[in-house]
Amino acid sequence: MVVSTINRERAICGSRHDARRISWGDGKNAGAFASDLGPGRPFDRIYPDAADEGFVLVSARTGSETVWVVEDEIYGAGPDREVVGWRLVPTIATRREFPRLADVRITIWND
């Protein structure tokens, strides 16, 4: 049996979310509040040997799974420079499997 890259990634990332919890906007910029994804921090390590964090989005319609990685943190303008959000991008394997997602960015707002 051949296991796709997506399947290997799925096995190592424990943070999974229903894609319907994301507001897809214009098709290139998507977003959600962290609380919309459920309790606790919405991310987990996506590789056991790296510090990269992200999550898996699962399509309720097709069952397809895509893996997203935190590209950068968004900081507030206040003196404490609090993290107000995270921007995620699809992993290389996800882009290969779903080329239409290559330019999509998801912003998760820390509420």
N, C-alpha and C positions, 0 to 999 in steps of 0.2 A: 504494500500500500504506500502511495506517495503522499507525504504530508506537506501541505503548502507552507510557505513562510508565515502566512497569517495564522495558521493553526499552531505553529511553534510559538509565535508571539502570544497567542491566546493562553497557552499553557503556563506562561510565566508572569502574566499580569493579572493580579487578583481584583483590580478595581474595574468593575463592569457597570455600564449604564445604558438605559434604554435611550436610543437616539431621539425619541419623541420628546425627551426632556430638554432638548436643545432647540432654541429658536434659530431657524436657518436663514433668516433675513434675505439678503440679495443673492445667495448662492455662493458667495466668496467669503462673507463675514458672518459668523454664527456666534451665538452666545447663550449664557445661562448664568443664574446666580448659583453659587456653590450649594446653597441650601436646597435648590431645586433637584440636585442630584442625590440628595439623601444626607443622613447625619454623618458627621466627621469629615475629615479631609477627603476630597474627591479623587485623590491620586494614589498611585502605588508604584513601586519600581517596576519598570517594564522588562528589565533584563536582570538576572540574578547577579551578574558580575559587573554591574555599572550603577551609577547613581541616577541615571535617567528616570524621571517619573512621568506618568501619564495615565491613560485609561483606555479601556476598550468600549467602543460604542456598538450596540447591537441593534440592528434594524428589526423592528417588530413585524414589518411587512414581509421581508425576505429572509430574515435570520442571518444575513451577512454581518460580519464583524470587521470593524476597522480599528486600528491601534493609533492612538494620538499621543504625542510626547510634548512636554512643556518646553517651549522655545525660549520664553522669557517671562519675567515677572514684571508687573506694572505697579509702580510705587506712587503713593499719594504725594501731594505737594506740601503737606504739613512738615513741621520740624522733625517729627518722629519717622518720616519716610516709610509709613506703614504699607505693607503689601495690600493693594486693593484689587488685584486680579492677576490672572495668569493667561498667557497666550499659548495655545497648543497648535501643533501642525501634525499632519499625518506622517507616520514613519515611512521610510523608503519602501519597505515591503508593501505597505498599504497603498502608496502611490503607484507602485507597479501593478498591483491587483485592481485598483480603482483609479485610473489616470485622471478622471474628472475631479478628483479631490485634491490634486496636486497643489492648487493655489488657494485652497480653503484654509481659513484660520478660525479657530474657536477661542473666544474669550470667556473665561470663567471669572465672574466677579465675586470677590470675597465679601460676603454680607454677614 
